[in-house]
Amino acid sequence: MAVDTANLAALVGSRICHDLISPVGAINNGLELLGMSGSMAGPELELISDSVLNANARIRFFRVAFGAAGDQQMGRAEVISVLEDISKAGRMKFQWTPTEGRSRSEVRMAFLAALCLESALPYGGVIKVLNADGNWTVIGEGRKVNVEEPLWGHLNDDNAEATITPALVQFAMLPIAAQEAARKIRYDATLEKVTIQF
């Protein structure tokens, strides 16, 4: 059985997220029970609860971004739920404008693009996902934009030698996902906004 490297990485990502989501959810349920019983309260419980919610939101987001994709549909409500949870958990706010469900592979590319934009917004900001006539535009806006050209050049093969670290793996995965979908990535950056189109 032959599995290419990109698909193998996605399968590993899916497996890790699948196996983590249940225990994290169980911890959250346990915290809720502790809170209702009154046996544990205060800032300590709040800190643990916030951390668990953040972990749960990130796992759900990463499961889409780094997991195995496909042509199966993701409903708008499911996508919105993931983005609302991730917005509550961090300094980035996400807005999803497509009104209908989309294929998992399209949502995956949008999430990978959002992760690229997140890396360019050191003080946080807003990431908007738009779709018109099948063309995707993902916009990141914040009070400061930091685009490292060698890294961003990797998105459209201007600089394939850019160093990819674990924290920046989305810059390697997005071009592969776009190539599989027969799409070309373009990006543009100003002082307060970065845009990725595919």
Secondary structure as UniProt FT lines:
FT   HELIX           5..37
FT   HELIX           43..66
FT   STRAND          73..74
FT   HELIX           76..89
FT   STRAND          92..96
FT   STRAND          102..103
FT   HELIX           104..119
FT   TURN            122..123
FT   STRAND          125..132
FT   TURN            133..134
FT   STRAND          135..141
FT   HELIX           149..152
FT   HELIX           153..156
FT   TURN            160..161
FT   HELIX           166..168
FT   HELIX           170..180
FT   TURN            181..182
FT   STRAND          186..189
FT   STRAND          193..197
//
